[in-house]
Amino acid sequence: MLAELAIRNLAIIRDLRLAFAPGLNALTGETGAGKSIIIDALSVALGARASADLVRAGASKAWVEAVFDVAALATRPRFQAVLNELEIEPEEGLLVLTREVSASGRSLARVNGRTVPLATVAALGRVLVDIHGQTDHLSLLRPETQLEILDRYAGAEELRSALAASVQQYRHIRRQMQELVRAEREREQRIDALRFQLQEITAAQLSPGEEETLLQERARLLNAERLAGLAHEIYGLLEAGEGGTASALDALRLAASRLAELTRLDPSQAHLLSQLEEARYALEDLAQTIRDYGEQLEADPDRLAAVEDRLQRIKLLKRKYGDTIPEILSYAERVARELQTLEHSTETIEHLQETLRALLATIREQADALTARRRAAAEQLEQQVAETLAALNLARARFVVALEPLAGESDHTGRLGIDEFGQERVEFLLAANAGQEPRPLARVASGGEMARILLALKTVLSEADATPTLVFDEVDVGVGGRSGQVVGEQLWRLAQHHQVLVISHLPQVAAFADQHFRIIKVDVDGITETQVLPLNQDERINELAAMLDGLPVTPQARANAEALYQRVQTRKAELALTPVRQVT
């Protein structure tokens, strides 16, 4: 449950800390005192969008902290699954959600002091609190919202998600098949082009590194005479000598002879002779190698022409298919794969048709299961809402959940008549009075009736999903004093297995609260700010009197308020003896 809510520098709230109790918590006050700002602050802490406009004038940032006691939720699988997915661990049974919004619009969220993405806070908020704002009745008029309500009540979200995935897959495969059929003429032209490209590349028999090898060979062939001359000259200098002069090897041999004589006279220099001999052997090998290289070199015009032709062919292929031989070969692989796909498109179409038939059977099976779940849930929802409406002084009203089949969707397999949401549209109907035909909510419900229908639905759904904290922001708008007590009773019943926060303007509702807060506006140093005062019993009676008859509180108004308070306490004791459905 929500244990504490702290707010600083948000709108007209300067500094506020509220401690909430289990059961029904009521917040009352004059219009414009800032009641809804409390709910807005809680929404911000739970991950709602927040703009710089929320920051109190003159402040650098707004700050909100919501402390939740989650010890009682430890055994609930849904709650634990969310904690595990988000990798969050409560500390001593508490979750502390903090949100800062700067005057520049920058937002920062934390859970137990650790900075987290806003989506993490929002995911936690969805399992901790359900806020029903003043405009919820507007969304309740939309068929898509009504479908969500029914599926939530039926526990059919997974069924619908599975159906949606199948329908999306079906449409994707159908588009793929239609594209193949439509592109049949273009396919033949593409096949011819791809075959030519693949044949041209394959016939060239390219290999990686081939171009570099050919370029080196061409350089040798173009310079064969010069290379042979250089090799002959180098060999002459190393071994044969030139112009009667001694060769380098002759000089080394003479040096070796002299060094041998030196070592006989001074044996300590024998290592020099070994080094000289190694150098001589290496030079002899070099001379032999350069001689062999020179003897192999010869001008070969035919081979040079063949190399030039090969390089020109490679250049042509590079201009068409890639900057390098590996890129050309990679392009050929892609062409081969595409060609295989196109050449087997007939088989592919047949395979896709078989897949569609099997998938269509699955879709119809999933849709039928979803419909069955919805129809069963619709009957139960109608019954439970009817019971709750009767308790809210709408006993003559008849609530109907209508399921109408979808119009068929054109398809080669026939009329599909199923979309991502199922094979029917859902609409809530109401006959507000006996003898009337049920009609859409938007066309028949008054403001007060809509508020009570919303409360009835929220009551039934809240019992189904077991969200620990429920917030109602002026759910009694449009409800008169005559129906106010039954609204209060319904909220108090709901508070027996949920923590409930309600902003109300009806004393008949506020009198049922287990904890009552009064919200006021005051001027502090010429600046308006909101303050929230927890009320004791005597203060509560004064607040109820003011809600009944305005200010100043007269003795008669206080007497009426006290009578109302005592009557409600008696009624609460009676209601406490009536078993309520527990949520697990």
C-alpha positions as CSV (number, residue, x, y, z in Angstrom):
1,M,0.0,0.0,0.0
2,L,1.0,3.7,-0.3
3,A,2.5,4.5,3.1
4,E,3.8,8.1,2.5
5,L,3.7,10.7,-0.2
6,A,6.1,13.6,0.0
7,I,5.9,16.6,-2.4
8,R,8.1,19.6,-2.7
9,N,7.8,22.6,-5.0
10,L,5.2,21.1,-7.3
11,A,2.6,23.5,-8.6
12,I,1.2,25.4,-5.6
13,I,2.6,22.8,-3.1
14,R,5.7,24.1,-1.3
15,D,6.5,21.2,1.1
16,L,4.1,18.4,2.1
17,R,4.4,14.9,3.6
18,L,1.3,12.7,4.0
19,A,1.0,9.4,5.8
20,F,-1.8,7.2,4.5
21,A,-3.5,4.4,6.3
22,P,-5.0,1.1,5.1
23,G,-8.7,1.2,4.1
24,L,-10.5,4.3,2.8
25,N,-8.6,7.6,2.8
26,A,-10.7,10.7,1.8
27,L,-9.3,14.0,0.7
28,T,-11.8,16.9,0.7
29,G,-11.6,20.7,0.4
30,E,-12.8,23.7,-1.6
31,T,-12.7,23.8,-5.4
32,G,-9.2,24.9,-6.4
33,A,-7.6,24.1,-3.1
34,G,-5.3,21.6,-4.9
35,K,-6.9,18.2,-4.3
36,S,-6.2,17.0,-7.8
37,I,-2.6,18.2,-7.5
38,I,-2.0,15.5,-4.9
39,I,-3.1,12.9,-7.4
40,D,-1.0,14.5,-10.1
41,A,2.0,14.3,-7.8
42,L,1.4,10.6,-7.2
43,S,1.1,10.1,-10.9
44,V,4.5,11.8,-11.5
45,A,6.1,9.6,-8.9
46,L,4.6,6.5,-10.7
47,G,6.2,7.5,-14.0
48,A,3.6,9.8,-15.7
49,R,4.8,12.4,-18.1
50,A,6.0,15.6,-16.3
51,S,6.7,19.0,-17.8
52,A,8.6,22.0,-16.4
53,D,5.2,23.7,-15.9
54,L,4.7,21.5,-12.8
55,V,7.7,23.2,-11.0
56,R,6.6,25.8,-8.4
57,A,7.3,29.4,-9.5
58,G,10.8,30.4,-8.3
59,A,12.0,26.9,-7.6
60,S,14.7,25.1,-9.5
61,K,13.0,21.7,-9.4
62,A,10.0,19.8,-8.2
63,W,10.4,16.6,-6.1
64,V,8.0,13.8,-5.3
65,E,8.6,10.7,-3.3
66,A,6.1,7.8,-2.8
67,V,6.9,5.1,-0.2
68,F,5.1,1.8,-0.6
69,D,4.9,-1.0,2.0
70,V,5.0,-4.1,-0.2
71,A,5.6,-6.7,2.4
72,A,2.1,-8.1,1.9
73,L,2.7,-8.5,-1.8
74,A,5.7,-10.9,-1.4
75,T,3.6,-13.9,-2.3
76,R,1.8,-12.4,-5.3
77,P,3.3,-13.9,-8.5
78,R,2.5,-10.9,-10.7
79,F,4.2,-8.5,-8.4
80,Q,7.3,-10.8,-8.0
81,A,7.5,-11.3,-11.7
82,V,7.7,-7.6,-12.3
83,L,10.4,-7.2,-9.6
84,N,12.4,-10.0,-11.1
85,E,12.1,-8.6,-14.6
86,L,13.2,-5.1,-13.5
87,E,15.9,-6.6,-11.1
88,I,14.6,-4.6,-8.1
89,E,14.7,-5.8,-4.5
90,P,12.6,-4.1,-1.8
91,E,14.5,-2.9,1.2
92,E,12.9,-4.0,4.5
93,G,9.6,-4.5,2.7
94,L,9.6,-1.0,1.2
95,L,9.8,0.5,-2.3
96,V,10.7,4.2,-2.5
97,L,9.9,5.8,-5.8
98,T,11.4,9.3,-6.3
99,R,11.0,11.7,-9.2
100,E,12.7,15.0,-9.8
101,V,11.6,17.5,-12.5
102,S,13.8,20.4,-13.2
103,A,12.7,23.9,-14.3
104,S,14.3,23.1,-17.6
105,G,12.1,20.1,-18.1
106,R,14.7,17.4,-17.3
107,S,13.4,14.4,-15.3
108,L,15.2,11.9,-13.1
109,A,13.6,8.8,-11.5
110,R,14.9,6.6,-8.7
111,V,13.8,3.4,-7.0
112,N,15.3,2.9,-3.5
113,G,17.9,5.5,-4.3
114,R,19.0,3.9,-7.5
115,T,18.6,5.9,-10.7
116,V,16.4,3.9,-13.2
117,P,14.7,4.5,-16.5
118,L,11.3,6.1,-16.4
119,A,9.8,3.0,-18.0
120,T,11.0,1.0,-14.9
121,V,9.1,3.3,-12.6
122,A,6.0,3.1,-14.8
123,A,6.1,-0.7,-14.8
124,L,6.2,-0.7,-11.0
125,G,3.4,1.8,-10.8
126,R,1.1,-0.4,-12.9
127,V,1.2,-3.1,-10.3
128,L,1.2,-0.8,-7.3
129,V,-1.5,1.8,-8.0
130,D,-4.6,2.1,-10.2
131,I,-5.6,5.8,-10.7
132,H,-9.1,6.6,-11.9
133,G,-9.1,10.2,-12.9
134,Q,-11.9,12.6,-13.7
135,T,-11.8,11.9,-17.4
136,D,-11.9,8.1,-17.1
137,H,-15.6,8.2,-18.0
138,L,-14.7,9.7,-21.4
139,S,-12.4,6.7,-22.2
140,L,-15.1,4.4,-20.9
141,L,-17.3,5.5,-23.8
142,R,-14.8,4.2,-26.4
143,P,-15.3,0.6,-27.7
144,E,-11.6,-0.1,-27.7
145,T,-11.5,0.8,-24.0
146,Q,-14.5,-1.4,-23.3
147,L,-12.8,-4.3,-25.1
148,E,-9.8,-3.8,-22.9
149,I,-12.0,-3.9,-19.8
150,L,-13.7,-7.1,-20.8
151,D,-10.4,-8.9,-21.7
152,R,-8.9,-7.7,-18.4
153,Y,-11.8,-9.0,-16.5
154,A,-11.8,-12.3,-18.4
155,G,-8.0,-12.7,-18.0
156,A,-7.9,-13.0,-21.8
157,E,-4.8,-10.8,-22.4
158,E,-2.5,-13.7,-23.3
159,L,-5.1,-15.3,-25.6
160,R,-5.5,-12.0,-27.4
161,S,-1.8,-11.5,-27.6
162,A,-1.3,-15.0,-29.1
163,L,-4.1,-14.3,-31.6
164,A,-2.6,-10.9,-32.6
165,A,0.8,-12.5,-33.2
166,S,-0.9,-15.1,-35.5
167,V,-2.9,-12.5,-37.4
168,Q,0.2,-10.4,-37.9
169,Q,2.1,-13.4,-39.2
170,Y,-0.7,-14.3,-41.5
171,R,-0.8,-10.9,-43.0
172,H,2.9,-10.8,-43.4
173,I,3.0,-14.1,-45.2
174,R,0.0,-13.2,-47.4
175,R,1.7,-9.9,-48.5
176,Q,4.9,-11.9,-49.2
177,M,2.9,-14.4,-51.4
178,Q,1.0,-11.6,-53.2
179,E,4.3,-9.9,-54.0
180,L,5.6,-13.1,-55.5
181,V,2.6,-13.6,-57.7
182,R,2.4,-9.9,-58.7
183,A,6.1,-9.8,-59.7
184,E,5.9,-12.9,-62.0
185,R,6.8,-11.0,-65.2
186,E,9.5,-9.0,-63.5
187,R,10.8,-12.2,-62.0
188,E,11.6,-13.7,-65.4
189,Q,13.4,-10.6,-66.5
190,R,15.3,-10.6,-63.2
191,I,16.2,-14.3,-63.6
192,D,17.7,-13.6,-67.0
193,A,19.8,-10.7,-65.7
194,L,21.0,-12.7,-62.7
195,R,21.9,-15.7,-64.8
196,F,24.1,-13.6,-67.1
197,Q,25.8,-11.9,-64.2
198,L,26.5,-15.2,-62.4
199,Q,27.7,-16.8,-65.6
200,E,30.1,-13.9,-66.4
201,I,31.6,-14.0,-62.9
202,T,31.8,-17.8,-62.7
203,A,33.4,-18.1,-66.2
204,A,36.2,-15.7,-65.1
205,Q,37.2,-18.2,-62.3
206,L,38.6,-15.5,-60.1
207,S,40.6,-16.2,-57.0
208,P,41.5,-13.9,-54.1
209,G,45.0,-12.4,-54.5
210,E,45.1,-13.2,-58.2
211,E,45.2,-9.6,-59.4
212,E,48.2,-8.7,-57.2
213,T,50.1,-11.8,-58.5
214,L,49.4,-10.8,-62.1
215,L,50.5,-7.2,-61.6
216,Q,53.8,-8.5,-60.2
217,E,54.3,-10.8,-63.1
218,R,53.5,-8.1,-65.6
219,A,56.1,-5.9,-64.0
220,R,58.8,-8.7,-64.4
221,L,57.8,-9.3,-68.1
222,L,57.9,-5.7,-69.0
223,N,61.4,-5.3,-67.4
224,A,62.9,-8.7,-68.2
225,E,66.0,-7.5,-70.1
226,R,66.8,-4.9,-67.4
227,L,66.3,-7.4,-64.6
228,A,68.5,-10.0,-66.3
229,G,71.3,-7.4,-66.8
230,L,71.1,-6.4,-63.2
231,A,71.3,-10.0,-62.0
232,H,74.3,-10.7,-64.3
233,E,76.1,-7.6,-63.0
234,I,75.4,-8.5,-59.4
235,Y,76.7,-12.0,-59.9
236,G,79.8,-10.7,-61.6
237,L,80.5,-8.4,-58.6
238,L,80.0,-11.3,-56.1
239,E,81.7,-14.2,-57.9
240,A,83.2,-13.7,-61.3
241,G,84.8,-10.3,-61.0
242,E,84.7,-7.5,-63.6
243,G,87.5,-6.1,-65.8
244,G,90.1,-8.3,-64.2
245,T,89.3,-7.2,-60.7
246,A,88.8,-9.6,-57.9
247,S,85.2,-10.5,-56.9
248,A,83.7,-9.9,-53.5
249,L,84.0,-13.7,-52.8
250,D,87.7,-13.7,-53.9
251,A,88.3,-10.9,-51.4
252,L,86.5,-12.8,-48.7
253,R,88.5,-16.0,-49.4
254,L,91.8,-14.0,-49.2
255,A,90.6,-12.4,-46.0
256,A,89.8,-15.9,-44.6
257,S,93.3,-17.1,-45.4
258,R,94.8,-14.1,-43.7
259,L,92.5,-14.5,-40.6
260,A,93.5,-18.2,-40.4
261,E,97.1,-17.2,-40.1
262,L,96.2,-14.6,-37.5
263,T,94.4,-17.1,-35.3
264,R,97.4,-19.4,-35.4
265,L,99.5,-16.6,-33.9
266,D,96.7,-15.5,-31.6
267,P,94.2,-18.3,-30.8
268,S,92.0,-15.9,-28.8
269,Q,90.6,-14.5,-32.2
270,A,89.5,-17.9,-33.5
271,H,85.8,-16.8,-33.2
272,L,86.4,-14.1,-35.9
273,L,87.3,-16.8,-38.4
274,S,84.0,-18.6,-37.8
275,Q,82.1,-15.4,-38.4
276,L,83.9,-14.7,-41.6
277,E,83.3,-18.2,-42.9
278,E,79.6,-17.9,-42.2
279,A,79.5,-14.6,-44.1
280,R,81.3,-16.2,-47.1
281,Y,78.9,-19.2,-47.2
282,A,75.9,-16.8,-47.1
283,L,77.4,-14.7,-49.9
284,E,78.1,-17.8,-52.1
285,D,74.4,-18.8,-51.7
286,L,73.3,-15.3,-52.6
287,A,75.5,-15.4,-55.7
288,Q,74.1,-18.7,-56.8
289,T,70.5,-17.6,-56.3
290,I,71.0,-14.3,-58.3
291,R,72.6,-16.3,-61.1
292,D,69.7,-18.7,-61.3
293,Y,67.2,-15.8,-61.2
294,G,69.0,-14.1,-64.1
295,E,69.1,-17.2,-66.2
296,Q,65.3,-17.7,-65.8
297,L,64.5,-14.2,-67.0
298,E,63.6,-13.8,-70.7
299,A,61.2,-11.6,-72.7
300,D,57.9,-13.5,-73.4
301,P,55.6,-11.3,-75.5
302,D,52.9,-14.0,-75.6
303,R,52.8,-14.4,-71.8
304,L,52.8,-10.6,-71.3
305,A,49.8,-10.3,-73.7
306,A,48.0,-13.1,-71.7
307,V,48.6,-11.3,-68.4
308,E,47.4,-8.0,-69.9
309,D,44.2,-9.7,-71.1
310,R,43.5,-11.3,-67.7
311,L,44.0,-8.0,-65.9
312,Q,41.7,-6.2,-68.3
313,R,39.0,-8.8,-67.7
314,I,39.4,-8.4,-64.0
315,K,39.1,-4.6,-64.4
316,L,35.9,-5.0,-66.4
317,L,34.3,-7.2,-63.7
318,K,35.4,-4.7,-61.0
319,R,33.7,-1.9,-62.8
320,K,30.4,-4.0,-62.8
321,Y,30.4,-5.9,-59.6
322,G,32.8,-4.7,-57.0
323,D,36.0,-2.8,-56.2
324,T,38.0,-6.0,-55.4
325,I,37.9,-9.6,-56.3
326,P,36.5,-10.7,-52.9
327,E,33.7,-8.2,-53.4
328,I,33.0,-9.6,-56.8
329,L,32.9,-13.1,-55.4
330,S,30.6,-12.0,-52.6
331,Y,28.3,-10.4,-55.1
332,A,28.2,-13.6,-57.0
333,E,27.1,-15.5,-53.9
334,R,24.2,-13.0,-53.3
335,V,23.2,-13.4,-57.0
336,A,23.2,-17.2,-56.6
337,R,21.0,-17.1,-53.6
338,E,18.5,-14.6,-55.1
339,L,18.5,-16.7,-58.3
340,Q,17.7,-19.8,-56.4
341,T,14.8,-18.1,-54.6
342,L,13.4,-16.7,-57.8
343,E,13.7,-20.0,-59.7
344,H,11.8,-21.8,-56.9
345,S,9.2,-19.1,-56.4
346,T,6.4,-21.4,-57.6
347,E,7.3,-23.9,-55.0
348,T,7.6,-21.0,-52.5
349,I,4.1,-19.8,-53.4
350,E,2.7,-23.3,-52.9
351,H,4.6,-23.6,-49.5
352,L,3.2,-20.2,-48.4
353,Q,-0.3,-21.2,-49.4
354,E,0.0,-24.3,-47.2
355,T,1.4,-22.2,-44.4
356,L,-1.5,-19.8,-44.7
357,R,-4.1,-22.6,-44.6
358,A,-2.5,-24.0,-41.5
359,L,-2.1,-20.6,-39.9
360,L,-5.8,-19.7,-40.7
361,A,-6.9,-22.8,-38.9
362,T,-4.9,-21.8,-35.9
363,I,-6.3,-18.2,-36.0
364,R,-9.9,-19.5,-36.1
365,E,-9.2,-21.8,-33.2
366,Q,-7.5,-19.0,-31.2
367,A,-10.4,-16.6,-32.1
368,D,-13.0,-19.1,-31.1
369,A,-11.3,-19.7,-27.7
370,L,-11.1,-15.9,-27.2
371,T,-14.7,-15.5,-28.1
372,A,-15.8,-18.3,-25.7
373,R,-13.8,-16.7,-22.9
374,R,-15.3,-13.3,-23.6
375,R,-18.9,-14.5,-23.8
376,A,-18.5,-16.3,-20.4
377,A,-16.9,-13.3,-18.9
378,A,-19.5,-10.9,-20.4
379,E,-22.3,-12.8,-18.6
380,Q,-20.5,-12.7,-15.3
381,L,-19.5,-9.1,-15.7
382,E,-23.1,-8.1,-16.5
383,Q,-24.3,-9.9,-13.4
384,Q,-21.7,-8.4,-11.1
385,V,-22.1,-4.9,-12.5
386,A,-25.9,-5.2,-12.1
387,E,-25.4,-6.1,-8.5
388,T,-23.1,-3.2,-7.9
389,L,-25.4,-0.8,-9.8
390,A,-28.3,-1.9,-7.6
391,A,-26.2,-1.0,-4.5
392,L,-25.6,2.4,-6.1
393,N,-29.4,3.1,-6.5
394,L,-29.5,2.1,-10.1
395,A,-31.4,-1.1,-9.6
396,R,-33.7,-0.5,-12.6
397,A,-30.7,0.0,-14.9
398,R,-29.7,-2.9,-17.2
399,F,-26.1,-3.2,-18.2
400,V,-25.3,-5.3,-21.3
401,V,-22.0,-6.4,-22.8
402,A,-22.7,-6.7,-26.5
403,L,-20.4,-8.8,-28.7
404,E,-21.0,-8.2,-32.5
405,P,-19.2,-10.2,-35.2
406,L,-16.7,-8.3,-37.3
407,A,-17.3,-7.7,-41.0
408,G,-15.3,-10.1,-43.1
409,E,-11.9,-9.2,-44.4
410,S,-11.3,-9.9,-48.1
411,D,-8.9,-12.8,-48.6
412,H,-8.1,-15.5,-51.1
413,T,-9.2,-18.1,-48.5
414,G,-12.5,-16.5,-48.0
415,R,-13.8,-13.9,-45.5
416,L,-11.4,-13.9,-42.6
417,G,-13.6,-11.8,-40.3
418,I,-10.8,-11.7,-37.6
419,D,-8.3,-9.0,-36.7
420,E,-5.7,-8.6,-34.0
421,F,-8.4,-8.1,-31.4
422,G,-10.6,-11.1,-32.3
423,Q,-13.6,-11.8,-34.3
424,E,-16.1,-9.5,-32.6
425,R,-16.4,-5.9,-31.5
426,V,-17.3,-5.2,-27.9
427,E,-19.7,-2.4,-26.7
428,F,-21.2,-1.6,-23.3
429,L,-24.9,-0.9,-23.5
430,L,-27.2,0.5,-20.8
431,A,-30.9,0.8,-20.3
432,A,-31.1,3.4,-17.5
433,N,-34.8,2.7,-16.8
434,A,-37.1,-0.3,-17.0
435,G,-38.7,-0.9,-20.3
436,Q,-36.0,0.8,-22.4
437,E,-33.8,-0.9,-24.9
438,P,-30.1,-1.0,-24.0
439,R,-28.2,1.6,-26.0
440,P,-24.5,2.7,-26.1
441,L,-23.3,4.4,-22.9
442,A,-22.5,7.6,-24.6
443,R,-26.1,8.1,-25.7
444,V,-28.0,7.2,-22.6
445,A,-26.0,7.9,-19.4
446,S,-26.1,11.2,-17.5
447,G,-23.1,12.5,-15.6
448,G,-24.2,11.0,-12.3
449,E,-25.1,7.7,-13.9
450,M,-21.8,7.6,-15.7
451,A,-19.9,8.2,-12.5
452,R,-21.8,5.3,-10.8
453,I,-21.3,3.0,-13.8
454,L,-17.6,3.8,-13.7
455,L,-17.4,3.1,-10.0
456,A,-19.3,-0.2,-10.5
457,L,-17.0,-1.3,-13.3
458,K,-13.9,-0.2,-11.4
459,T,-15.1,-2.1,-8.3
460,V,-15.7,-5.3,-10.2
461,L,-12.4,-5.0,-12.1
462,S,-10.4,-4.1,-9.0
463,E,-11.6,-7.2,-7.3
464,A,-10.4,-9.1,-10.3
465,D,-6.9,-7.7,-10.6
466,A,-6.0,-7.1,-6.9
467,T,-4.0,-3.9,-7.4
468,P,-3.2,-2.9,-3.8
469,T,-3.9,0.8,-4.0
470,L,-6.8,2.4,-5.9
471,V,-7.2,6.1,-6.4
472,F,-10.5,7.8,-7.3
473,D,-10.3,11.4,-8.3
474,E,-13.8,12.8,-7.9
475,V,-15.6,9.6,-9.0
476,D,-18.7,11.1,-7.4
477,V,-18.9,14.0,-9.8
478,G,-22.6,14.4,-10.9
479,V,-23.8,12.2,-8.0
480,G,-26.3,13.9,-5.7
481,G,-26.5,13.6,-1.9
482,R,-29.3,11.0,-2.2
483,S,-26.9,8.6,-3.9
484,G,-23.8,9.8,-2.1
485,Q,-24.2,7.3,0.8
486,V,-24.4,4.3,-1.5
487,V,-21.3,5.5,-3.3
488,G,-19.5,5.9,0.0
489,E,-20.7,2.4,1.0
490,Q,-19.3,0.9,-2.2
491,L,-16.0,2.6,-1.8
492,W,-15.7,1.4,1.8
493,R,-16.5,-2.1,0.7
494,L,-13.8,-1.9,-1.9
495,A,-11.4,-0.6,0.8
496,Q,-11.8,-3.9,2.8
497,H,-9.4,-5.6,0.4
498,H,-7.6,-2.6,-1.1
499,Q,-6.2,0.7,0.1
500,V,-8.5,3.3,-1.5
501,L,-7.8,7.1,-1.8
502,V,-10.7,9.2,-2.9
503,I,-11.1,12.9,-3.6
504,S,-14.7,13.8,-2.9
505,H,-17.0,16.7,-2.6
506,L,-19.8,14.7,-1.0
507,P,-20.0,14.5,2.9
508,Q,-21.9,11.2,2.5
509,V,-18.7,9.7,0.9
510,A,-16.2,11.4,3.1
511,A,-18.0,10.2,6.2
512,F,-17.1,6.6,5.3
513,A,-13.4,7.3,5.3
514,D,-11.1,5.5,7.8
515,Q,-8.8,8.5,7.5
516,H,-9.8,12.0,6.4
517,F,-7.6,14.8,5.1
518,R,-8.7,18.4,4.6
519,I,-6.9,20.3,1.8
520,I,-6.8,24.1,2.0
521,K,-5.1,27.0,0.3
522,V,-3.2,29.6,2.4
523,D,-1.1,32.7,1.7
524,V,2.5,32.5,3.0
525,D,4.4,35.7,2.6
526,G,2.1,36.7,-0.2
527,I,2.5,33.4,-2.0
528,T,-0.4,30.9,-2.3
529,E,0.3,27.3,-1.3
530,T,-1.6,24.1,-0.6
531,Q,-1.6,22.5,2.8
532,V,-3.1,19.2,3.8
533,L,-4.4,18.6,7.4
534,P,-5.1,15.1,8.8
535,L,-8.4,15.4,10.8
536,N,-9.3,13.9,14.2
537,Q,-13.0,13.0,14.9
538,D,-14.0,16.4,16.1
539,E,-12.3,18.1,13.1
540,R,-13.9,15.6,10.7
541,I,-17.4,16.5,12.0
542,N,-16.6,20.2,11.4
543,E,-15.4,19.4,7.9
544,L,-18.5,17.4,7.2
545,A,-20.7,20.2,8.5
546,A,-18.9,22.7,6.1
547,M,-19.4,20.3,3.2
548,L,-23.1,20.0,4.1
549,D,-23.9,23.6,4.7
550,G,-20.9,25.8,3.9
551,L,-19.0,28.2,6.2
552,P,-19.3,29.4,8.8
553,V,-20.3,26.1,10.5
554,T,-23.6,26.6,12.3
555,P,-24.8,24.6,15.3
556,Q,-27.5,23.0,13.2
557,A,-25.0,22.1,10.5
558,R,-22.7,20.5,13.0
559,A,-25.6,18.6,14.5
560,N,-26.5,17.3,11.1
561,A,-22.8,16.4,10.4
562,E,-22.6,14.5,13.7
563,A,-25.7,12.6,13.0
564,L,-24.4,11.7,9.5
565,Y,-21.1,10.6,11.0
566,Q,-22.8,8.4,13.6
567,R,-25.2,7.0,11.1
568,V,-22.3,6.0,8.8
569,Q,-20.4,4.4,11.7
570,T,-23.4,2.3,12.4
571,R,-23.7,1.4,8.7
572,K,-20.0,0.5,8.5
573,A,-20.4,-1.9,11.4
574,E,-23.4,-3.5,9.6
575,L,-21.4,-3.8,6.4
576,A,-18.4,-5.3,8.2
577,L,-20.6,-8.3,9.1
578,T,-21.3,-8.9,5.3
579,P,-18.6,-11.1,3.8
580,V,-16.7,-9.6,0.9
581,R,-15.0,-11.4,-1.9
582,Q,-11.3,-11.7,-1.3
583,V,-8.8,-11.4,-4.1
584,T,-5.8,-13.8,-4.2
